[in-house]
Amino acid sequence: MKLTTMTQITIDGVMQGNGGASDEDRRNGFERGGWALGKGDNETHAFINQTYQRADAFLLGRRTYELFADSWGSCTVQDVPGWEPVMRALNTRPKYVASTTLADPAWSGTTVLSDDLATAIADLKAKPGGELQVHGSGTLTRWLLENELVDEMTLIVIPVILGQGARLFPDAGLDHALDLVESRIDSKGVTIQMYRPAGRPRYAQA
């Protein structure tokens, strides 16, 4: 399986609290949650649904896993009109959680990866199949990039500047060159950019 990531971010790179509830994630005094709700058009919604449908399995960080389990794990198709493919995929495909503290996950189909994460993920990638998908999970996504385990990255960029909140990429860290695979913009100004990691960037010499 190839490992793919999908992350909703703002123009200034914030990924914290994108969900429907403004108080979903108040860590470090964050007060501007719910910034992605209703921002994409029907084509973007269809793209997200189709992406989840392609997944053979999901890999999540603990916080994203718990948020998903509380929402998607306990809902029915009547609760999420228009997002049935996401709900079905998350509830029927295998889920792997990178965590050293989660001991007894209640969401059916969940396996905890607590030891030697790099080897465990490499083993998952070696299995036949299409995609091992990571959604949200900022800390995990950064770690996967640093360990060169990401095959493809999708950024859904919402046209808003928050000015606060946790960002996908840190102020200091490894550098990454990316090849643009696909780019689109919807009628509401939301852009979808798909990249493949391409080693380290080259810098101009003086």
Buried (B, 14 or more C-beta within 10 A) or exposed (E): BBBBBBBBBBEEBBBBBBBEEBEBBEEEEBEBBBBBEEBBEEBBBEBBBEBBEEBBBBBBBBBBBBBBBEBBBEBEEEEBEEBBBBBBBBBEBBBBBBBEEBEEBEBEBBBBBBEEBEEBBEEBBEEEEEBBBBBBBBBBBBBBBEEEBBBBBBBBBBEBEBEBBBBBBEEEEEEBEBEEEEEEBBEBEBBBBBBBBEEEEEEEEE
